[in-house]
Amino acid sequence: MKQKLQKILVVRNDKLGDFMLAFPSFAFLKQNLPETEIHALVPTYTQALAEQSVYIDRCITDPGRDSGIRQLLTLIRQQDYDAIITLYSTSRVGICALLARIPYRLAPATKIAQIFYNHRLRQRRSRSEKPEYAYNLDLVKKMLVDFSVDIKPEPQTPFLTFKQETVNKIRAEFCQKHAIGNKLPIVFIHPGSGGSANNLSIKQYAEIAQKLTQNRQLSIVISTGPGEEQAGTEISQLLNKTPHTHYHSSEGLVRFAQHINMADLFISGSTGPLHIAGALDVATVGFYPRRRSATSLRWQTLNSQEKRLAISPPEQTDESDMSTIDTKTASDDILDFYGRIFVKDQ
């Protein structure tokens, strides 16, 4: 094992939300190893956003599971890595790391894939005793300890940034295009779920939008991504008498993230876009089930503590039944939360 780390590969090649929660790990590595090249193995879907990170020196695009291991192995071998940290372990990546003869191979001590790694960390993530990003950081800390690095304090939010002039320009253009006041607070409501998260119904989101705008000057933006446009259309139909804008993101993740960055508040289920907002340190309201594997603690966003609000089904109801969330109570909680953060004339 080399004592000097010249090049490290960090693997988080699954969904968008999971990848966003790896940003503190990239930041922590670069903070502690500023002269080391930090590479990220990512899917095509998240690559453009990964390339925006100042903590990632290079992105390696995963050719995908259907390609088998040959292509991925070739990509990994070409880089001559000193270490690999697999934040989410799969046998496919583990085999490639082993065959590429990476000297230091670290992964969680779970699943059969752990046999391909010579360093492991038992985490018991299924217990959901800490946030996902903290489990990721624990792996990075283990590697730093193993290489006798004098560890610095953990990095703080934001973990993703854009130039303020870029954000200001995008906001001005957006407000002009959609005929909304540039100085009004902008509240994004994102009804999409990415196909995995328990979420509110279209009707619930519409009711929250209506209640938030009663006697208040707010610009409501219903945002949707690929495959979610129908949900936005249905909410718009329910909000026919409530001023709002339906924004469908069709220009890629980076532009969507820049639009999220201009928001004063971002509301959604536990989805990738919610975690983009968190990484940007935008104020968030997240709707989570109480199920242990999906709680607000496990999937906590990366923004400052005072900028996040989590809402779940009441204790006496089914832990995954999002229909039991009362929209009036939720709206009151959101307005109270919003009022604590922002001091604005409404």
C-alpha positions, 0 to 999 in steps of 0.5 A, spaced: 500 500 500 502 506 497 503 511 503 502 517 499 495 517 495 496 520 489 489 518 486 483 516 489 476 513 486 470 514 490 464 510 487 457 513 488 454 511 481 446 510 483 440 515 484 441 522 484 439 523 491 444 518 493 449 522 489 448 528 492 449 526 499 456 524 497 458 531 496 460 532 503 465 526 502 468 529 496 469 535 500 472 532 506 477 528 502 479 534 498 480 538 504 484 533 507 488 531 501 488 537 497 494 535 493 490 528 491 486 527 485 479 525 487 475 522 481 468 520 482 465 514 478 458 516 476 452 514 471 451 519 465 445 522 469 449 525 474 455 526 471 454 534 469 452 535 476 458 532 478 462 536 474 460 542 477 463 540 484 470 544 486 472 537 490 472 532 484 477 533 479 475 528 474 468 524 473 469 517 470 462 515 467 460 508 469 458 505 462 452 501 466 450 494 468 448 492 462 455 493 459 458 487 464 465 489 467 470 489 461 468 496 459 468 499 467 475 495 468 478 498 463 476 505 465 479 503 472 485 500 470 487 506 466 487 511 472 492 507 476 488 508 483 492 508 489 485 507 493 478 506 492 472 508 496 465 505 494 460 508 498 455 504 495 457 497 494 456 492 488 459 486 486 460 489 479 464 494 482 468 490 487 470 485 482 473 491 477 477 494 483 480 487 485 482 485 478 485 492 477 489 491 483 488 497 487 492 497 493 487 500 498 480 498 497 474 500 502 467 499 502 461 497 507 462 491 510 455 489 508 452 484 502 457 479 498 460 484 495 465 486 501 469 480 499 472 484 494 475 489 498 481 488 503 478 494 508 471 494 510 467 498 515 461 495 519 456 500 519 449 497 519 445 502 515 439 498 515 438 501 522 438 508 520 441 511 526 444 517 522 444 521 516 446 517 509 451 522 508 454 521 515 455 514 513 459 516 507 463 520 511 465 515 516 468 511 510 472 517 508 474 518 515 476 510 516 481 511 510 484 517 512 486 514 519 488 508 515 493 513 512 495 517 518 492 523 515 491 529 521 484 529 520 481 536 519 474 538 521 468 536 517 466 541 511 460 545 512 454 547 507 453 549 501 457 543 498 454 546 491 455 553 489 454 557 482 456 564 481 451 569 484 451 573 478 449 567 474 443 565 479 441 573 479 441 573 471 437 566 471 432 569 476 431 575 472 430 571 466 425 566 469 421 572 472 420 575 466 419 569 462 413 567 467 411 574 469 412 574 476 415 579 481 423 579 481 422 581 488 417 576 491 419 570 495 419 564 490 417 557 493 418 551 489 413 545 489 416 539 486 411 533 486 415 528 483 418 522 486 423 519 482 419 513 482 421 510 489 420 515 495 413 515 498 410 522 497 404 526 497 398 526 492 397 531 487 391 533 491 395 534 497 400 538 494 395 543 490 392 544 497 398 546 500 400 551 494 393 554 495 394 555 503 401 558 502 398 563 498 392 565 502 393 573 503 400 572 502 405 575 496 408 569 494 410 566 487 409 559 487 413 555 482 410 547 480 417 544 478 417 537 474 423 533 471 423 528 465 417 524 466 413 528 471 410 533 466 403 530 467 403 531 475 405 538 474 399 539 469 394 536 474 396 540 479 395 546 475 388 544 473 387 544 480 390 551 481 386 554 476 384 560 480 391 560 484 396 564 481 402 559 480 407 557 474 409 550 472 416 550 470 418 543 466 426 542 467 428 540 460 435 543 459 439 538 464 440 537 471 445 543 471 440 548 469 435 545 474 440 546 479 441 553 478 433 554 478 433 551 484 438 555 487 434 561 486 428 559 490 427 561 497 424 555 499 423 548 496 418 543 497 418 536 495 418 529 497 424 525 499 427 526 492 433 528 488 431 535 487 430 536 494 437 533 495 440 538 490 436 544 494 440 541 500 447 541 497 445 548 495 443 550 502 436 553 500 431 552 505 427 545 504 421 542 506 421 535 505 415 530 506 418 523 509 414 516 511 416 514 518 419 507 515 425 506 518 429 505 512 426 512 509 426 517 515 427 524 515 434 522 519 436 517 514 435 522 508 436 528 511 438 534 507 445 537 507 443 544 508 443 548 515 439 545 520 435 552 521 433 551 513 430 544 513 423 542 515 421 535 515 414 532 515 411 525 516 405 522 517 402 522 525 405 517 530 398 514 530 397 512 523 401 507 518 408 509 517 408 509 510 401 512 509 402 519 506 395 521 505 394 522 513 398 528 513 393 534 514 395 539 509 392 545 513 397 543 519 403 542 514 401 549 511 401 552 518 408 549 519 411 551 513 409 558 514 411 558 521 418 555 518 418 560 513 417 566 517 423 564 522 428 564 516 426 570 512 424 577 514 420 580 509 414 584 508 409 580 505 
